[in-house]
């Protein structure tokens, strides 16, 4: 059966999704194709998780195209210029073409095997956190739907359905020491809050933010353990500073993401817009521009600046897991914080793999594990709430 123009178009749409550049119209076309059969969905899942590093050297683009073209209706063929096409897209289209050519049938009839993950139907994380007030008392923000609190300085704190809003004065001129609150999310939790100056903060799982109920002095200073996304209210006369274990992040008014878990070997700051400066204890500083990320490696005490896809970095805030050639060691750590489970690698080979994918953050644990297994690189074994990871090659 001859391959038609339809499947070249599907391959190109899959490539655009892989690159994070799919349009709304193409998204609709892709969803229609996925609904046509389970085989299409399985093929899609397999391709979305494969990072294609193994294919870059092994695929002869011209040879793959000529083979593909030989089986295609020449009148309906879309000519692809490998020299001007994105290399990544070219690889993906060639790989999809290979799937279609190998069996010489319509792709719906080819069903890549998707392993059934052993039962571990842990639910995804939810909006939950604990608020620690200045007097040491605790407020469970998961249980209390709406509540109004008052701090010792008279500041009001409004707890609404899924957010916390501080209604105190933005800045106090008193010489008294500021009082602090701490918002802490457990594993499997996330929360949104608005500070007294109007700055918005999204706190990711297993994270802790300590901040003054009202800001005093020339700077607005908060401390972070874990990961948070900030949209800082602009105020040139009162710079905003985030203090983490190994460095400080200084800003005026901007949007940025800080990931600094104590147990992670690498921490990072990513700038979406505005301007931030990362300052080390030895006063070494790095000034970031929008779309740049600075990564700090503890072992070598080194900084590395690169341009990243900022939408990928903050995808957790909008309910997605987006991985782009990310090591499985980092992926499983991210999943463990969100689904609250322990894990162990059963062999060193399993740690070598990288994956690319875009997954729903609010699905049960079995869904991301199933997608990862569909690549046939790794497999999972689950016992007593511990996920064991091993190589499948």
C-alpha positions in Angstrom: 0.0 0.0 0.0 1.5 3.4 -1.0 2.5 6.0 1.5 0.6 9.2 0.9 1.1 12.9 1.5 -0.9 12.6 4.7 1.8 10.7 6.5 4.6 13.1 5.5 2.4 15.9 6.9 1.9 13.9 10.2 5.6 13.4 10.4 6.2 17.1 10.1 3.6 17.9 12.7 5.2 15.4 15.0 8.5 17.2 14.4 7.0 20.6 15.3 5.5 19.2 18.5 8.8 17.7 19.4 10.4 21.1 19.0 7.7 22.7 21.0 6.5 24.8 18.1 3.2 23.2 17.1 0.4 25.5 16.0 -3.1 25.3 17.2 -4.4 24.1 13.8 -1.7 21.4 13.6 -2.5 20.4 17.2 -6.1 19.7 16.1 -4.9 17.7 13.1 -2.6 15.6 15.3 -5.4 15.0 17.8 -7.6 13.8 14.9 -4.9 11.4 13.7 -4.4 10.1 17.3 -8.1 9.4 17.7 -8.1 7.2 14.6 -6.4 4.2 16.3 -4.5 3.1 19.4 -1.5 2.3 17.1 -1.2 5.9 16.2 -1.3 6.9 19.9 1.4 4.3 20.8 3.6 5.5 17.9 3.2 9.1 19.0 4.0 8.3 22.7 7.1 6.4 21.6 8.4 9.2 19.4 7.7 11.9 22.0 9.9 10.2 24.6 12.8 9.2 22.3 15.6 11.8 22.4 16.9 10.6 18.9 20.5 10.8 20.0 21.0 7.3 18.7 19.6 8.2 15.3 21.6 11.3 14.4 24.7 9.4 13.2 22.8 6.3 12.0 20.4 7.9 9.6 21.5 8.8 6.1 19.0 11.7 5.3 19.3 11.5 1.5 19.0 7.7 1.6 16.0 7.8 3.9 14.3 10.4 1.8 14.9 8.6 -1.5 13.5 5.4 0.0 10.6 7.2 1.3 10.0 9.0 -1.9 10.2 5.8 -3.9 7.1 4.5 -2.1 5.2 7.8 -2.3 2.9 9.2 -5.0 5.2 11.6 -6.8 2.3 14.0 -7.6 1.5 14.4 -3.9 5.0 14.5 -2.6 6.2 17.5 -0.5 9.8 18.1 -1.3 11.9 18.5 1.8 15.2 20.4 1.6 17.4 18.7 4.2 20.0 21.5 4.0 17.5 24.2 5.1 15.3 22.1 7.3 16.0 21.9 11.0 18.3 19.0 11.7 16.1 17.8 14.5 13.0 17.9 12.4 14.8 16.1 9.6 15.8 13.3 11.9 12.3 12.9 13.3 10.7 12.8 9.8 13.3 10.3 8.7 12.6 8.1 11.7 8.8 8.2 11.1 9.4 7.5 7.5 11.4 4.4 8.5 8.6 3.2 10.7 6.2 3.5 7.7 8.6 2.0 5.2 9.8 -1.0 7.2 6.5 -2.8 7.2 5.2 -1.3 3.9 1.7 -0.9 5.4 -0.4 2.0 6.6 1.1 3.2 9.9 -2.1 2.5 11.8 -1.4 -1.2 11.4 2.0 -1.0 13.2 1.7 -1.0 17.0 4.9 -0.4 19.0 4.8 -2.4 22.2 3.9 -0.3 25.3 4.8 -2.1 28.4 2.2 -2.3 31.2 3.7 -0.7 34.3 3.2 -2.7 37.5 0.4 -1.2 39.5 1.5 1.9 41.3 -1.4 4.3 40.7 -0.1 7.1 42.9 -2.1 10.3 42.3 -0.5 13.5 41.1 0.3 16.3 43.4 -2.2 18.9 44.5 -2.5 22.4 45.9 -1.3 22.0 49.4 1.1 23.7 51.8 1.7 24.6 55.4 2.0 28.3 56.5 4.3 28.9 59.5 3.4 32.1 61.3 5.8 34.3 63.3 4.6 32.9 66.7 5.4 29.3 65.6 1.8 28.3 64.9 1.0 26.3 61.7 -1.9 26.6 59.3 -2.7 23.7 57.0 -3.6 25.4 53.7 -5.0 22.2 52.1 -7.8 21.8 54.7 -8.9 25.4 55.3 -10.8 26.5 52.2 -11.0 30.2 53.1 -9.6 32.0 56.1 -8.3 35.4 57.2 -5.3 35.6 59.5 -3.7 38.5 61.3 0.0 38.8 62.2 1.5 40.5 65.2 2.1 43.7 63.4 -1.5 43.9 62.3 -0.9 42.7 58.7 -3.8 40.7 57.3 -3.3 37.5 55.4 -6.1 36.3 53.2 -6.3 32.5 52.5 -8.6 31.9 49.5 -9.4 28.6 47.8 -6.0 27.9 46.3 -3.9 31.0 47.1 -2.4 33.1 49.8 -2.5 36.9 49.7 -0.7 39.3 52.0 -2.5 42.6 52.5 0.0 44.4 54.7 1.7 47.7 53.9 4.3 47.3 51.1 7.0 49.0 53.1 7.3 50.0 56.8 9.6 52.8 57.9 9.7 51.6 61.5 13.1 50.7 62.9 11.7 47.5 64.5 12.8 44.2 63.1 10.6 42.6 60.4 8.6 39.5 61.2 8.7 36.5 59.0 6.5 33.8 57.7 7.4 30.6 55.9 5.3 28.8 53.2 6.3 25.2 52.8 5.0 22.7 50.2 5.5 18.9 50.9 6.4 16.4 48.2 3.3 16.2 46.1 2.3 19.8 46.7 2.4 23.2 45.1 1.0 26.6 46.0 0.5 30.2 44.8 1.0 33.3 46.9 1.1 37.1 46.6 3.6 38.9 48.8 2.9 42.3 50.4 4.5 44.2 47.5 2.3 42.4 45.0 5.0 40.0 43.8 3.5 36.7 42.7 5.2 33.4 43.6 4.4 29.9 42.4 6.0 27.4 44.8 6.8 23.9 43.4 6.8 20.6 45.3 9.1 20.0 48.3 10.0 23.7 48.6 10.1 26.4 51.2 9.9 30.2 50.9 10.7 32.5 53.9 9.8 36.1 53.6 8.8 39.2 55.7 5.2 39.9 56.2 6.0 43.5 55.3 9.2 44.6 53.5 11.6 46.9 55.5 14.6 48.9 54.3 16.1 49.3 50.9 15.7 45.8 49.6 13.0 43.1 49.4 14.7 39.9 50.6 13.2 36.4 50.6 14.9 33.0 51.1 14.2 29.9 49.0 14.8 26.2 49.3 13.5 24.2 46.3 11.9 25.7 43.2 9.8 28.7 42.6 8.7 31.0 39.8 8.6 34.7 40.5 6.8 37.6 38.9 8.3 40.6 40.7 6.5 43.9 41.1 8.8 46.6 39.7 10.3 49.0 42.1 13.6 50.5 41.2 14.2 52.0 44.6 13.7 48.6 46.4 15.5 45.8 44.5 14.1 42.3 45.1 16.5 39.5 46.2 16.2 35.8 46.4 18.7 34.1 48.7 19.4 30.4 48.2 22.1 28.1 49.7 24.9 29.0 47.3 24.2 32.4 45.8 21.8 35.4 45.7 19.5 36.5 42.8 19.0 40.2 42.6 16.2 41.7 40.5 14.2 44.9 40.0 11.0 43.8 38.3 11.0 40.7 36.2 9.8 37.1 35.7 12.3 34.3 36.5 12.5 30.7 37.8 14.9 29.5 40.6 15.6 25.9 41.2 17.8 25.2 44.2 17.1 22.0 46.0 19.6 21.2 48.8 20.2 17.7 47.6 20.7 18.6 43.9 24.2 18.8 42.5 23.1 21.6 40.1 21.0 24.6 40.8 19.7 27.1 38.2 18.2 30.5 37.6 16.3 31.1 34.4 15.2 34.6 33.2 12.0 35.0 31.2 12.0 38.8 31.0 13.6 41.8 32.7 17.0 41.6 34.3 18.5 39.5 37.1 22.0 39.2 38.5 23.3 36.1 40.2 25.8 36.9 42.9 28.1 34.3 44.5 29.5 34.5 48.1 32.9 35.5 46.6 31.2 38.4 44.9 31.5 36.8 41.4 28.4 37.9 39.5 26.6 36.9 36.3 24.1 39.2 34.6 21.3 37.3 32.7 19.4 38.4 29.7 15.9 37.1 28.8 15.9 33.3 27.7 19.2 32.8 29.5 19.9 30.3 32.2 22.8 30.1 34.6 23.6 26.7 36.2 25.7 26.4 39.3 27.5 23.1 39.9 28.4 22.5 43.5 31.2 20.0 43.0 33.2 22.2 40.7 31.9 25.6 42.1 31.4 26.6 38.5 28.8 28.7 36.6 27.6 28.0 33.1 25.3 30.3 31.1 23.2 29.1 28.1 20.1 30.0 26.1 17.2 27.7 26.9 13.5 27.3 26.0 12.0 29.2 29.0 8.6 27.6 28.3 10.1 24.2 29.1 11.7 25.4 32.3 8.5 26.8 33.7 6.1 24.2 32.2 5.6 22.8 35.8 3.7 26.0 36.6 1.1 25.3 33.8 0.6 21.6 34.5 3.2 20.0 32.2 6.4 18.0 32.5 8.6 19.0 29.6 11.9 17.2 29.2 14.3 18.0 26.4 17.2 15.5 26.2 17.1 15.3 30.0 18.9 12.6 31.9 16.7 10.0 33.5 18.4 10.7 36.8 16.9 14.2 36.8 13.5 13.1 35.4 13.0 10.5 38.1 14.0 12.9 40.8 11.4 15.4 39.5 8.7 12.8 39.4 9.6 11.5 42.9 9.1 15.0 44.3 5.7 15.4 42.6 4.3 11.9 43.3 6.1 11.4 46.6 7.9 8.1 46.2 11.4 6.7 46.7 13.5 5.2 43.9 16.7 3.2 43.2 18.7 2.4 40.1 19.4 -1.3 39.7 22.3 -0.8 37.2 24.6 2.0 36.1 23.5 1.6 32.4 20.0 2.9 33.2 21.5 6.2 34.4 23.0 6.9 31.0 19.7 7.5 29.1 18.2 10.8 28.2 14.6 11.5 27.2 12.5 14.2 25.4 8.9 14.5 26.1 5.9 16.6 27.0 3.6 15.0 29.7 0.6 15.9 31.7 1.7 16.7 35.3 -1.7 15.9 36.7 -1.9 12.3 35.5 -1.4 9.4 37.9 2.2 8.1 38.2 1.6 5.1 36.0 1.2 7.4 33.0 4.6 9.0 32.9 6.2 5.6 33.8 4.4 3.9 30.9 5.5 6.6 28.5 9.1 6.2 29.6 9.0 2.5 29.2 7.5 2.8 25.7 10.9 3.9 24.5 12.2 0.4 25.4 15.3 1.8 26.9 14.4 1.3 30.6 11.9 -0.6 32.7 10.4 -0.2 36.1 9.9 -2.6 39.0 7.9 -1.5 42.0 8.0 -2.9 45.5 6.7 -1.4 48.7 6.4 2.1 47.4 9.9 2.1 45.9 10.4 2.4 42.1 13.4 0.4 40.8 14.8 1.5 37.5 16.9 -0.8 35.2 18.2 -0.8 31.7 16.1 -2.7 29.1 19.0 -3.0 26.6 
